[in-house]
Amino acid sequence: MNQKKVYFALIGISIIILLFLLGYYYFGVQKNNGYIIFPGGQVFYKKGNNMTLVENNFQSDQYANITVVVDNQQMHLKFTISNGKVEFYKNKEKIDLEEFTIAYSPKLDIKLKNYSETEMNQEEIKQMDTILEEHGIIGYENLNVKKKISLTESNQTNDIYIVSNLFDESKYDKVFSFAYYFSNNQIHYLIEKVDSVDNAYDLCIPSISSYINFNHSQQSKIVLSCEYFSDIGTDNKIYQLNNHIWESWN
């Protein structure tokens, strides 16, 4: 009789452990899995702490749920991926979204954080001029992009500077794009590209498209989008701040 009690007790404990593990998998691990779609239609799949670029020949589940952020407003839609092209649907009717901030599977706990975009002050412009001169760029007054992005992380403000003359009608012999920041008085580049005008299609204009936080993490991330002249479209990179250095996360 006692052996039967022990036997049933072991079975009960095993079932409880199994249910706990299944719950952890579906509500813990699986909760962190899902799609993230960036401007330009580039699609990543997030699994745990890993991000994988979805290949162009990938076929997604039909009409999967997606949260799309447009002008700081959330839209709850469906989407499909066919041959690398993302299509959004509302009530099974296709809708065109040419511009959006980010789109993600609802089970991903993503929060958008605020950041500011301002003009550079005189000291920062002098720093920019020095950087351009160090790259052999002198006398380029017409810059299509010249701005400072300020992000707050752990009560500290981190500035990223973006400079480019791409898409400018002025005639120069060089095209360039930079995204840089300073840490411990040292300059660090996220993008550092200089080329001849003939190769303008090989360069892109960088911008910060999102400042996001996953699952209430202590470390937020930036999405650095780079828009090309050509059919390449938009390339997106994710960076995470680690010891005052922005490190690639995908």
C-alpha positions in Angstrom: 0.0 0.0 0.0 2.8 2.4 0.9 4.6 1.5 -2.3 1.4 2.6 -4.3 1.3 5.9 -2.4 4.9 6.6 -3.2 4.3 5.6 -6.8 1.4 7.9 -7.2 3.2 10.7 -5.4 6.1 10.4 -7.8 3.7 10.5 -10.8 2.0 13.6 -9.3 5.4 15.4 -8.8 6.4 14.5 -12.3 3.2 15.9 -13.8 3.7 19.1 -11.8 7.3 19.5 -13.0 6.2 18.8 -16.6 3.4 21.4 -16.4 5.9 23.9 -14.9 8.3 23.3 -17.8 5.6 23.6 -20.4 4.3 26.8 -18.8 7.8 28.3 -18.7 8.3 27.4 -22.4 5.1 28.8 -23.7 4.8 31.8 -21.4 8.4 32.6 -20.9 10.6 31.4 -23.8 7.9 31.5 -26.5 6.8 35.0 -25.4 10.2 36.3 -26.5 9.8 34.9 -30.0 8.2 36.7 -32.9 8.6 38.9 -36.0 10.0 42.4 -36.1 9.5 44.5 -39.3 11.5 47.6 -39.9 11.0 50.5 -42.3 11.7 49.4 -45.8 10.1 46.0 -45.2 13.2 44.3 -43.8 12.0 41.4 -41.6 13.8 39.8 -38.6 12.7 36.9 -36.4 13.5 37.3 -32.7 14.1 34.1 -30.8 15.2 34.7 -27.2 18.2 37.0 -27.4 18.9 36.3 -31.1 17.8 38.1 -34.2 17.8 36.4 -37.6 17.2 38.2 -40.9 14.3 36.5 -42.8 15.4 35.4 -46.2 13.7 36.6 -49.3 12.2 33.2 -50.2 10.6 32.8 -46.7 6.9 32.2 -46.6 5.2 33.2 -43.3 2.0 31.9 -41.8 -1.0 33.3 -43.5 -2.5 36.4 -41.7 -0.3 36.4 -38.6 -1.1 39.1 -36.0 1.1 42.1 -36.1 1.2 45.4 -34.2 2.2 48.3 -36.4 3.3 51.7 -35.0 2.4 54.7 -37.2 2.8 58.2 -35.9 3.0 56.9 -32.4 -0.3 55.1 -32.7 -0.7 51.3 -32.7 -2.6 49.5 -35.4 -3.5 45.9 -34.8 -3.3 44.2 -38.2 -2.6 40.9 -39.9 0.4 40.3 -42.2 2.0 37.9 -44.6 5.5 37.5 -46.0 5.8 36.2 -49.6 9.1 36.1 -51.4 10.5 38.7 -49.0 7.6 41.2 -49.5 5.5 42.2 -46.5 1.8 42.8 -46.9 -0.5 44.2 -44.3 -4.2 43.4 -44.0 -7.2 44.7 -42.0 -10.3 42.5 -42.0 -8.6 40.5 -44.8 -8.4 43.6 -47.0 -4.9 44.6 -48.0 -3.8 48.1 -46.9 -0.8 50.1 -48.0 1.6 51.4 -45.3 4.4 53.2 -47.0 5.7 54.7 -43.8 5.7 53.2 -40.3 8.0 53.3 -37.3 8.2 49.6 -36.5 5.9 46.5 -36.6 6.2 43.5 -34.3 4.4 40.3 -33.1 2.0 41.2 -30.2 3.6 38.6 -27.9 6.9 40.6 -28.1 6.8 43.1 -25.2 8.3 46.1 -27.1 8.1 49.6 -25.8 9.1 52.6 -27.8 11.2 55.2 -26.0 11.3 58.9 -26.7 14.4 60.6 -28.2 15.1 64.1 -29.4 16.5 65.3 -32.8 18.1 68.8 -32.8 20.5 70.9 -34.8 24.2 70.8 -33.8 25.5 73.7 -31.8 28.6 75.7 -32.8 31.0 73.5 -30.9 29.5 70.4 -32.4 29.7 71.9 -35.9 33.4 72.6 -35.4 33.9 69.0 -34.4 32.0 67.9 -37.5 34.2 70.1 -39.7 37.3 68.6 -38.2 36.0 65.0 -38.8 35.2 65.9 -42.4 38.7 67.4 -42.9 40.3 64.3 -41.5 38.5 62.4 -44.3 39.6 64.8 -47.0 36.3 66.6 -47.2 36.8 70.4 -47.3 34.4 73.1 -48.5 31.2 71.0 -48.5 28.7 73.5 -47.1 25.5 72.0 -48.5 24.9 69.0 -46.3 21.6 67.3 -46.8 21.7 65.8 -43.3 23.4 67.4 -40.2 21.8 66.6 -36.9 22.2 65.4 -33.4 20.1 62.5 -31.9 19.9 62.6 -28.0 18.9 59.4 -26.2 18.5 58.9 -22.5 19.6 55.6 -20.9 20.1 55.0 -17.2 19.6 58.7 -16.5 22.4 59.6 -18.9 22.1 61.4 -22.2 23.9 59.8 -25.2 24.3 61.8 -28.4 24.7 60.4 -31.9 25.6 62.7 -34.8 24.5 62.1 -38.4 26.1 63.9 -41.3 25.7 63.2 -45.1 25.6 65.0 -48.4 23.7 62.3 -50.2 20.5 63.2 -52.2 21.8 66.7 -52.5 21.6 68.4 -55.9 24.8 70.3 -55.4 27.7 68.9 -57.5 30.6 67.6 -55.5 33.3 65.1 -56.3 32.6 63.1 -53.2 29.6 61.6 -51.4 29.7 60.7 -47.7 27.7 59.4 -44.8 28.6 59.4 -41.1 26.9 58.3 -37.9 29.2 58.8 -35.0 29.3 59.4 -31.2 31.9 60.2 -28.5 32.8 58.0 -25.5 35.6 58.9 -23.1 36.6 61.7 -25.5 37.1 59.1 -28.3 35.1 59.1 -31.6 33.3 56.0 -32.5 31.6 55.4 -35.9 28.4 53.4 -36.6 28.7 54.4 -40.2 31.8 55.8 -41.9 31.5 56.0 -45.7 33.2 58.2 -48.2 33.2 57.6 -52.0 33.2 59.3 -55.4 30.0 60.7 -56.8 30.0 57.9 -59.4 29.4 55.4 -56.5 26.6 57.4 -54.8 24.3 54.4 -55.2 26.5 52.4 -52.9 26.0 54.7 -50.0 23.0 55.4 -47.8 21.6 58.1 -45.5 21.5 57.0 -41.9 18.8 57.8 -39.4 17.5 56.6 -36.0 14.2 55.1 -36.8 13.4 53.6 -33.3 14.5 53.6 -29.8 13.1 50.5 -28.2 13.1 48.3 -25.1 12.4 44.5 -25.1 10.6 42.9 -22.1 11.5 45.7 -19.7 15.2 45.1 -20.2 17.7 47.4 -18.4 19.4 48.0 -21.8 17.4 49.7 -24.5 18.3 49.5 -28.2 18.4 51.8 -31.2 17.4 50.9 -34.7 19.8 52.6 -37.2 18.1 52.7 -40.6 20.1 53.5 -43.7 18.2 54.4 -46.9 19.8 53.8 -50.3 19.3 55.6 -53.6 18.9 52.3 -55.4 16.6 49.3 -55.2 18.6 48.0 -52.2 16.0 49.9 -50.2 16.7 50.3 -46.5 19.1 48.5 -44.3 18.5 48.2 -40.6 21.0 47.6 -37.8 20.2 47.3 -34.0 22.7 48.6 -31.5 22.8 48.2 -27.7 24.7 50.4 -25.3 27.3 48.4 -23.3 29.8 50.3 -21.1 29.2 53.5 -23.1 29.8 51.8 -26.4 27.1 51.0 -28.9 27.5 47.4 -29.9 25.8 45.6 -32.8 22.9 43.4 -31.6 21.8 41.7 -34.9 
